[in-house]
């Protein structure tokens, strides 16, 4: 006997990776220079040299048994202390090593939090557009996923719908800012309004409603956009973080969960998260990267190439007549399909070897995602294809109007 729910999940393709693999197979036929692949959110800027140096120094200077051996299941103390120190210097967080649990990237940390909050009839609220794996994570933890529709075109929060859908079973509201897939950032005003609403509802329901701040793109922000540290606004916040994007090391699997002392039942919550990670087998993040972060927790990415890509693509698409969400962070654009249906538009684009991710899986079908963590030259070469597509859509719409 097997678990058929898990079988169904294993058999269900990941549309983003499926599109990426399609691009690789097409490149073998038409040449990689003729594929415009905007599918996978894989960092394209180099890993900071300080990270590489730290790893090489560890490999050459440390005893191999000490370097590659188990750390504490909750994470190396010096690593947790370095992260706490960085949070305190930047945000005045009041963090201690004891508030941090090191995870094998953000996803296992997020799952551990969800499992820790999984009580009978638990509900988890997400704000569209949202990272598509949230649904699978929460449902696998036995929780009901409650979706609040996207606030188009600003991509902030529909507070009337949030209030309507909050119930005594709501355990947490997941916030992803800067956002994947929209590249938008929740403003301080938005976060303060949500904090006030959740404070009131927590009092009404007699238990805390946590904000689960999923922040792998926290450092990827442009211009004068601010990414507020949410625990400073709403005490009942749990932070889930990853070094995959800011240090360009997604394959190395290092992240953390931060449970501030300000959170209700913080110590019990921390222990429940640690227990959930233990039950999932996700303890002891890779030791070499834990030891690396001791000296590199303060490192920030050089965003110049991402910013150049962002401006080239955003300006180019807007000039053509596309509607694009304002991209203040991450490395994504969220673009309204000219025909109103990202599924059909992405399929049309695919026929021209332009690979765009439909917004359906993100809870926002009218928009498609474009990942601009790519070579700038590819962006420039792809712009005529984007123009041809919107011109074709306009011609089809004109023909339909004439017929009607």
TITOR-11121 format. One record per residue (C-alpha): z, x negated, y; residue number from 1; residue in one letter. Coordinates in Angstrom, 3 decimals. Layout:
((Z,X,Y),NUM,"a");
...
***
This chain:
((0.000,0.000,0.000),1,"x");
((-0.748,-1.156,3.544),2,"x");
((0.052,0.145,6.999),3,"x");
((-3.081,2.052,7.968),4,"x");
((-2.137,2.189,11.620),5,"x");
((-2.201,-1.609,11.656),6,"x");
((-5.426,-1.552,9.629),7,"x");
((-7.009,0.698,12.238),8,"x");
((-5.925,-1.649,15.015),9,"x");
((-7.250,-4.701,13.163),10,"x");
((-10.591,-3.018,12.557),11,"x");
((-10.953,-1.921,16.170),12,"x");
((-12.985,-4.474,18.099),13,"x");
((-11.813,-6.022,21.346),14,"x");
((-14.654,-5.028,23.660),15,"x");
((-14.231,-8.032,25.938),16,"x");
((-14.323,-10.594,23.146),17,"x");
((-17.111,-8.684,21.430),18,"x");
((-19.173,-8.952,24.619),19,"x");
((-18.321,-12.651,24.895),20,"x");
((-19.487,-13.270,21.308),21,"x");
((-22.683,-11.311,22.014),22,"x");
((-23.320,-13.647,24.947),23,"x");
((-22.905,-16.701,22.744),24,"x");
((-25.377,-15.358,20.193),25,"x");
((-27.900,-14.439,22.914),26,"x");
((-27.561,-17.897,24.469),27,"x");
((-28.813,-19.385,21.207),28,"x");
((-31.962,-17.247,21.574),29,"x");
((-32.783,-17.311,25.301),30,"x");
((-30.835,-20.386,26.407),31,"x");
((-27.362,-20.509,27.975),32,"x");
((-28.830,-20.798,31.465),33,"x");
((-30.297,-17.298,31.073),34,"x");
((-27.006,-15.601,30.152),35,"x");
((-24.809,-14.355,32.989),36,"x");
((-21.495,-13.937,31.214),37,"x");
((-18.718,-12.364,33.303),38,"x");
((-16.772,-11.062,30.309),39,"x");
((-13.817,-13.253,29.324),40,"x");
((-10.928,-14.152,31.656),41,"x");
((-10.825,-17.826,30.693),42,"x");
((-9.735,-20.202,33.511),43,"x");
((-12.541,-22.452,34.731),44,"x");
((-10.619,-24.830,37.022),45,"x");
((-9.235,-28.039,35.494),46,"x");
((-5.700,-28.263,34.197),47,"x");
((-3.670,-30.196,36.824),48,"x");
((-3.639,-33.913,36.147),49,"x");
((0.152,-33.892,36.344),50,"x");
((0.240,-31.602,33.304),51,"x");
((-2.064,-33.877,31.317),52,"x");
((-0.096,-36.963,32.385),53,"x");
((3.203,-35.372,31.421),54,"x");
((1.867,-34.480,27.975),55,"x");
((0.482,-37.978,27.421),56,"x");
((3.723,-39.607,28.553),57,"x");
((5.688,-37.378,26.200),58,"x");
((3.398,-38.293,23.314),59,"x");
((3.678,-42.015,23.983),60,"x");
((7.333,-42.266,25.024),61,"x");
((9.265,-39.733,22.938),62,"x");
((10.283,-40.009,19.336),63,"x");
((7.865,-37.788,17.431),64,"x");
((10.625,-35.987,15.558),65,"x");
((12.357,-35.080,18.817),66,"x");
((9.106,-34.136,20.549),67,"x");
((7.660,-31.971,17.818),68,"x");
((10.870,-30.553,16.397),69,"x");
((12.331,-27.107,16.944),70,"x");
((13.849,-26.288,20.303),71,"x");
((16.523,-23.680,20.804),72,"x");
((15.106,-20.292,19.841),73,"x");
((15.498,-19.071,23.432),74,"x");
((13.828,-22.205,24.787),75,"x");
((14.701,-25.750,25.761),76,"x");
((17.591,-25.741,28.241),77,"x");
((16.044,-28.319,30.573),78,"x");
((12.806,-26.319,30.680),79,"x");
((14.623,-23.077,31.459),80,"x");
((16.679,-24.849,34.094),81,"x");
((13.539,-26.265,35.742),82,"x");
((11.949,-22.818,35.870),83,"x");
((15.124,-21.297,37.323),84,"x");
((15.213,-24.021,39.975),85,"x");
((11.585,-23.300,40.910),86,"x");
((12.253,-19.549,41.208),87,"x");
((15.272,-20.224,43.389),88,"x");
((13.438,-22.607,45.704),89,"x");
((10.542,-20.203,46.181),90,"x");
((12.188,-16.793,46.153),91,"x");
((15.934,-17.292,46.499),92,"x");
((16.152,-15.605,43.114),93,"x");
((19.649,-16.721,42.094),94,"x");
((18.217,-17.508,38.654),95,"x");
((20.014,-19.474,35.959),96,"x");
((18.719,-20.996,32.747),97,"x");
((20.645,-18.246,30.947),98,"x");
((18.381,-15.602,32.531),99,"x");
((15.244,-17.069,30.961),100,"x");
((13.722,-16.681,27.509),101,"x");
((10.729,-18.898,26.767),102,"x");
((7.888,-17.188,24.926),103,"x");
((4.606,-18.123,23.282),104,"x");
((2.675,-16.854,26.306),105,"x");
((3.069,-13.588,28.201),106,"x");
((1.953,-11.236,25.436),107,"x");
((4.781,-11.961,22.945),108,"x");
((7.249,-11.795,25.841),109,"x");
((5.876,-8.434,26.869),110,"x");
((6.068,-7.119,23.307),111,"x");
((9.670,-8.351,23.005),112,"x");
((10.613,-6.446,26.171),113,"x");
((8.914,-3.283,24.930),114,"x");
((10.662,-3.551,21.562),115,"x");
((13.983,-4.086,23.328),116,"x");
((13.428,-0.828,25.254),117,"x");
((12.175,1.130,22.248),118,"x");
((14.691,3.914,21.791),119,"x");
((13.916,7.374,20.330),120,"x");
((11.259,9.230,22.362),121,"x");
((10.836,6.280,24.735),122,"x");
((8.014,6.415,27.275),123,"x");
((6.373,3.504,29.069),124,"x");
((4.396,4.207,32.254),125,"x");
((1.378,2.167,33.314),126,"x");
((-0.656,2.375,36.508),127,"x");
((-4.447,2.397,36.077),128,"x");
((-6.344,0.208,36.053),129,"x");
((-4.199,-1.601,33.502),130,"x");
((-4.575,-4.409,30.977),131,"x");
((-5.987,-2.634,27.932),132,"x");
((-3.598,-4.248,25.420),133,"x");
((-0.634,-2.372,26.967),134,"x");
((-1.549,0.678,24.930),135,"x");
((-1.537,-1.178,21.624),136,"x");
((1.656,-3.058,22.450),137,"x");
((3.628,0.045,23.404),138,"x");
((2.352,2.268,20.602),139,"x");
((3.068,-0.439,18.010),140,"x");
((6.637,-0.472,19.374),141,"x");
((6.885,3.289,18.830),142,"x");
((6.669,4.195,22.513),143,"x");
((4.492,6.763,24.241),144,"x");
((2.165,5.305,26.882),145,"x");
((2.013,7.441,30.032),146,"x");
((-0.928,6.647,32.319),147,"x");
((-1.043,7.248,36.071),148,"x");
((-4.626,7.508,37.299),149,"x");
((-6.109,4.832,39.538),150,"x");
((-5.638,5.189,43.276),151,"x");
((-9.286,4.768,44.252),152,"x");
((-10.461,3.025,46.428),153,"x");
((-7.278,1.175,47.505),154,"x");
((-5.881,0.584,43.995),155,"x");
((-2.268,0.895,45.078),156,"x");
((-0.159,3.689,43.459),157,"x");
((-0.412,7.484,43.353),158,"x");
((3.246,8.201,44.020),159,"x");
((2.962,11.969,43.627),160,"x");
((1.607,11.477,40.103),161,"x");
((4.218,8.840,39.268),162,"x");
((7.001,11.223,40.279),163,"x");
((5.415,14.072,38.352),164,"x");
((5.143,12.022,35.152),165,"x");
((8.580,10.357,35.237),166,"x");
((10.886,11.965,32.682),167,"x");
((14.354,11.280,31.247),168,"x");
((12.500,9.396,28.471),169,"x");
((10.862,6.908,30.862),170,"x");
((12.176,3.445,30.042),171,"x");
((9.959,1.304,32.243),172,"x");
((7.016,1.214,34.607),173,"x");
((4.670,-1.707,33.969),174,"x");
((3.257,-3.383,37.081),175,"x");
((0.523,-6.001,36.902),176,"x");
((0.011,-7.691,40.276),177,"x");
((-2.281,-9.461,41.040),178,"x");
((-4.087,-6.997,38.863),179,"x");
((-6.277,-7.440,35.828),180,"x");
((-8.923,-5.965,36.095),181,"x");
((-9.050,-5.068,39.802),182,"x");
((-7.965,-8.314,41.457),183,"x");
((-5.874,-6.246,43.856),184,"x");
((-2.264,-6.945,44.886),185,"x");
((0.457,-4.339,45.330),186,"x");
((1.693,-4.537,48.912),187,"x");
((5.333,-4.886,49.887),188,"x");
((5.175,-1.351,51.298),189,"x");
((3.914,-0.025,47.956),190,"x");
((6.648,-1.835,46.026),191,"x");
((9.393,-0.668,48.383),192,"x");
((8.228,2.938,48.053),193,"x");
((8.160,2.651,44.258),194,"x");
((11.620,1.030,44.265),195,"x");
((13.040,3.918,46.296),196,"x");
((11.476,6.477,43.950),197,"x");
((12.722,4.755,40.790),198,"x");
((16.206,4.303,42.236),199,"x");
((16.393,8.022,42.938),200,"x");
((15.029,8.977,39.526),201,"x");
((17.318,6.535,37.713),202,"x");
((20.306,8.205,39.342),203,"x");
((18.947,11.627,38.451),204,"x");
((18.333,10.717,34.794),205,"x");
((21.550,8.753,34.376),206,"x");
((19.938,5.528,33.125),207,"x");
((17.902,2.697,34.656),208,"x");
((14.125,2.874,34.811),209,"x");
((13.071,-0.757,34.706),210,"x");
((10.041,-2.276,36.366),211,"x");
((8.320,-4.545,33.891),212,"x");
((6.511,-7.043,36.136),213,"x");
((3.675,-8.610,34.143),214,"x");
((2.684,-11.580,36.315),215,"x");
((0.302,-14.069,34.695),216,"x");
((-1.771,-14.167,37.903),217,"x");
((1.124,-14.520,40.387),218,"x");
((-0.105,-17.866,41.753),219,"x");
((-3.752,-16.810,42.025),220,"x");
((-3.805,-15.230,45.471),221,"x");
((-6.105,-15.763,48.449),222,"x");
((-5.944,-15.771,52.217),223,"x");
((-2.806,-14.270,53.699),224,"x");
((-2.156,-11.823,50.827),225,"x");
((1.507,-11.723,49.747),226,"x");
((2.722,-11.324,46.175),227,"x");
((6.343,-10.186,46.661),228,"x");
((8.930,-11.250,44.078),229,"x");
((9.761,-7.820,42.726),230,"x");
((13.395,-8.459,41.625),231,"x");
((14.157,-9.070,45.320),232,"x");
((12.935,-5.534,46.053),233,"x");
((14.070,-3.657,42.949),234,"x");
((17.062,-5.131,41.055),235,"x");
((16.166,-3.426,37.743),236,"x");
((13.098,-5.614,37.256),237,"x");
((12.201,-7.707,34.212),238,"x");
((9.604,-10.413,34.846),239,"x");
((7.101,-11.540,32.232),240,"x");
((5.155,-14.679,33.157),241,"x");
((2.576,-17.017,31.656),242,"x");
((1.399,-20.518,32.563),243,"x");
((-2.024,-19.792,31.035),244,"x");
((-3.787,-18.973,34.298),245,"x");
((-1.910,-20.996,36.927),246,"x");
((-2.071,-24.229,34.921),247,"x");
((-5.360,-23.440,33.108),248,"x");
((-3.819,-23.749,29.638),249,"x");
((-4.312,-20.368,27.912),250,"x");
((-4.636,-21.957,24.494),251,"x");
((-1.269,-23.681,24.628),252,"x");
((0.881,-20.512,24.731),253,"x");
((3.769,-20.936,27.113),254,"x");
((5.418,-18.236,29.191),255,"x");
((8.798,-16.725,29.884),256,"x");
((10.811,-13.559,30.321),257,"x");
((13.199,-13.492,33.275),258,"x");
((16.085,-11.004,33.202),259,"x");
((17.927,-11.245,36.542),260,"x");
((21.682,-10.766,36.738),261,"x");
((20.953,-7.840,39.078),262,"x");
((19.360,-5.788,36.275),263,"x");
((21.527,-3.066,34.778),264,"x");
((23.105,-4.243,31.505),265,"x");
((21.365,-7.589,32.065),266,"x");
((23.165,-9.532,29.338),267,"x");
((22.710,-6.837,26.705),268,"x");
((19.080,-6.462,27.791),269,"x");
((18.524,-10.206,27.444),270,"x");
((20.036,-10.245,23.952),271,"x");
((17.904,-7.250,22.919),272,"x");
((14.773,-9.092,24.096),273,"x");
((15.844,-12.229,22.223),274,"x");
((16.500,-10.127,19.118),275,"x");
((13.133,-8.384,19.402),276,"x");
((11.373,-11.752,19.658),277,"x");
((13.326,-12.949,16.619),278,"x");
((12.344,-9.874,14.638),279,"x");
((8.695,-10.462,15.571),280,"x");
((8.810,-14.126,14.592),281,"x");
((8.032,-15.211,18.164),282,"x");
((10.648,-17.851,18.883),283,"x");
((10.365,-21.538,19.733),284,"x");
((7.348,-21.798,22.021),285,"x");
((5.421,-25.074,21.468),286,"x");
((7.925,-27.838,22.136),287,"x");
((5.610,-30.295,23.877),288,"x");
((4.689,-27.731,26.522),289,"x");
((8.296,-26.723,27.015),290,"x");
((9.124,-30.370,27.711),291,"x");
((6.069,-30.691,29.975),292,"x");
((7.240,-27.828,32.183),293,"x");
((10.460,-29.714,32.975),294,"x");
((8.451,-31.907,35.350),295,"x");
((5.622,-29.463,36.164),296,"x");
((7.293,-26.103,36.871),297,"x");
((6.535,-26.581,40.565),298,"x");
((2.789,-27.159,40.100),299,"x");
((0.335,-24.711,41.705),300,"x");
((-3.398,-24.355,41.051),301,"x");
((-6.131,-25.529,43.418),302,"x");
((-7.921,-22.243,44.088),303,"x");
((-10.798,-23.574,46.195),304,"x");
((-13.502,-23.026,43.569),305,"x");
((-12.183,-19.584,42.615),306,"x");
((-12.095,-18.613,46.279),307,"x");
((-15.664,-19.808,46.789),308,"x");
((-16.794,-17.781,43.773),309,"x");
((-14.855,-14.742,44.984),310,"x");
((-16.409,-14.790,48.440),311,"x");
((-19.953,-15.456,47.203),312,"x");
((-19.858,-12.627,44.693),313,"x");
((-17.938,-10.141,46.841),314,"x");
((-20.116,-10.690,49.906),315,"x");
((-23.292,-10.617,47.854),316,"x");
((-22.473,-7.367,46.052),317,"x");
((-21.235,-5.630,49.195),318,"x");
((-24.437,-6.610,51.026),319,"x");
((-26.472,-5.033,48.222),320,"x");
((-24.579,-1.754,48.568),321,"x");
((-22.054,-1.998,45.735),322,"x");
((-18.523,-0.681,46.299),323,"x");
((-15.977,-3.372,45.401),324,"x");
((-12.163,-3.213,45.374),325,"x");
((-10.743,-5.767,47.814),326,"x");
((-10.074,-8.846,45.628),327,"x");
((-6.886,-10.474,46.938),328,"x");
((-5.803,-12.135,43.699),329,"x");
((-6.523,-13.111,40.074),330,"x");
((-10.164,-13.989,39.332),331,"x");
((-11.721,-10.569,38.887),332,"x");
((-13.799,-8.121,40.895),333,"x");
((-13.675,-4.414,40.088),334,"x");
((-16.975,-2.840,41.060),335,"x");
((-17.996,0.808,41.123),336,"x");
((-20.994,1.438,38.885),337,"x");
((-23.849,2.777,41.066),338,"x");
((-24.509,5.518,38.500),339,"x");
((-20.804,6.420,38.342),340,"x");
((-20.478,5.443,34.686),341,"x");
((-19.510,1.861,33.847),342,"x");
((-20.394,2.358,30.186),343,"x");
((-24.036,3.189,30.846),344,"x");
((-24.357,0.711,33.706),345,"x");
((-22.896,-2.144,31.660),346,"x");
((-25.362,-1.345,28.897),347,"x");
((-28.245,-1.525,31.385),348,"x");
((-26.898,-4.853,32.614),349,"x");
((-26.597,-6.113,29.042),350,"x");
((-30.329,-5.540,28.545),351,"x");
((-30.856,-8.056,31.362),352,"x");
((-28.342,-10.497,29.816),353,"x");
((-25.781,-9.733,32.512),354,"x");
((-22.464,-9.187,30.726),355,"x");
((-20.019,-6.866,32.538),356,"x");
((-16.903,-5.240,31.072),357,"x");
((-16.797,-1.423,31.396),358,"x");
((-13.651,-0.042,33.014),359,"x");
((-13.050,2.567,30.306),360,"x");
((-10.553,0.437,28.408),361,"x");
((-8.707,-0.240,31.647),362,"x");
((-8.302,3.496,32.316),363,"x");
((-10.950,3.592,35.062),364,"x");
((-14.400,4.484,33.757),365,"x");
((-16.290,4.525,37.102),366,"x");
((-15.691,0.783,37.635),367,"x");
((-16.660,-2.358,35.740),368,"x");
((-14.899,-5.746,35.698),369,"x");
((-16.500,-9.026,36.704),370,"x");
((-14.634,-12.260,35.907),371,"x");
((-15.636,-14.929,38.415),372,"x");
((-13.895,-17.825,36.658),373,"x");
((-17.384,-19.217,36.024),374,"x");
((-19.744,-21.842,37.431),375,"x");
((-20.763,-21.108,41.009),376,"x");
((-24.382,-21.786,40.126),377,"x");
((-24.313,-18.949,37.596),378,"x");
((-23.095,-16.551,40.271),379,"x");
((-25.943,-17.506,42.594),380,"x");
((-28.516,-17.151,39.818),381,"x");
((-27.128,-13.767,38.742),382,"x");
((-27.314,-12.101,42.160),383,"x");
((-31.000,-11.091,41.822),384,"x");
((-30.109,-9.327,38.560),385,"x");
((-27.330,-7.365,40.289),386,"x");
((-29.815,-6.440,43.027),387,"x");
((-32.459,-5.311,40.533),388,"x");
((-29.907,-3.096,38.787),389,"x");
((-28.713,-1.315,41.923),390,"x");
((-32.296,-0.873,43.114),391,"x");
((-33.188,0.716,39.770),392,"x");
((-30.192,3.049,40.015),393,"x");
((-31.132,4.076,43.552),394,"x");
((-34.719,4.761,42.453),395,"x");
((-33.527,6.893,39.520),396,"x");
((-31.162,8.866,41.751),397,"x");
((-33.954,9.450,44.296),398,"x");
((-36.273,10.685,41.562),399,"x");
((-33.594,13.068,40.256),400,"x");
((-33.020,14.471,43.752),401,"x");
((-36.746,15.079,44.198),402,"x");
((-36.900,16.915,40.863),403,"x");
((-33.978,19.144,41.753),404,"x");
***
